[in-house]
Amino acid sequence: MKHRLILGAAIAAAIALAVAPLALTAQSSPAARRTAAGLSGYTLSMADLRKFGVTMQEIGAAIRANPQLEQRFTSTMDESVEQIATRLGGVAQFRPAFAKSGMTPRQFAVTQFTLLGAGMAVGMPKGAKSPEQLVKAMGIDPANVAFMRQHGAEVQALFRQMRASSDEGGDDEKAEPAR
C-alpha cells in the first residue's frame, strides 16, 4: 500500500508546500516576492496542465522506484520558483520526466504555483476572503482564476487520471480485491 500512495503523497506535499510561498506574498517575504515575480505573465493552459500531469506521473514513478527521491522533490516554504526549478532539474532521476513531457523544470514550477494559487482562489470556503480579495492579496493573475473556473472539470479529471495511473503500475503488492 505504501508504494501506491507515494505519488499521492508527493502531489499532496507539492500542493501544501507550493501554497505556502503564495500565502506569504501578502506578508512581503523575499521568497514570496521572488515567487510572485516568477509567475508574472504566465497564463494556465490545458496543454501545460497535461504536460504537468505527465511530468508528475513520471516523477512519481521515479519516486516509487527510489523512495529517497521524495525528499528531493518536496519544496520548502522559502524556495522561489527559480530555486525549485534548479533543484528539480538537478535530480538526474527526474530529467527523463521533463524530457518525456516536454516541460522544463521552470515551466513545471511555474505551472505548479499558478495552478495552486488559482485553485485556491476558486475554492475559497464561504466566509473566507473572496476570490477577488485573495487574487489581489496574493498577486494571482485573474486570467488564471478565470481559466480554473472555465476548465475546473477538465483539471479535476486530469488529476483523477494521474491518481488512477499511480494506483495501477509499478507495485510489488497485490491489488486490493473489489468490494
C-alpha positions, 0 to 999 in steps of 0.5 A: 500500500505504501508504494501506491500512495507515494505519488499521492503523497508527493502531489499532496506535499507539492500542493501544501508546500507550493501554497505556502510561498503564495500565502506569504506574498501578502506578508512581503517575504523575499521568497514570496516576492521572488515567487510572485515575480516568477509567475508574472505573465504566465497564463494556465493552459490545458496543454501545460496542465497535461504536460504537468500531469505527465511530468508528475506521473513520471516523477512519481514513478521515479519516486516509487522506484527510489523512495529517497527521491521524495525528499528531493522533490518536496519544496520548502516554504522559502524556495522561489520558483527559480530555486525549485526549478534548479533543484528539480532539474538537478535530480538526474532521476527526474530529467527523463520526466521533463524530457518525456513531457516536454516541460522544463523544470521552470515551466513545471514550477511555474505551472505548479504555483499558478495552478495552486494559487488559482485553485485556491482562489476558486475554492475559497470556503464561504466566509473566507476572503473572496476570490477577488480579495485573495487574487489581489492579496496574493498577486494571482493573475485573474486570467488564471482564476478565470481559466480554473473556473472555465476548465475546473472539470477538465483539471479535476479529471486530469488529476483523477487520471494521474491518481488512477495511473499511480494506483495501477503500475509499478507495485510489488503488492497485490491489488486490493480485491473489489468490494 
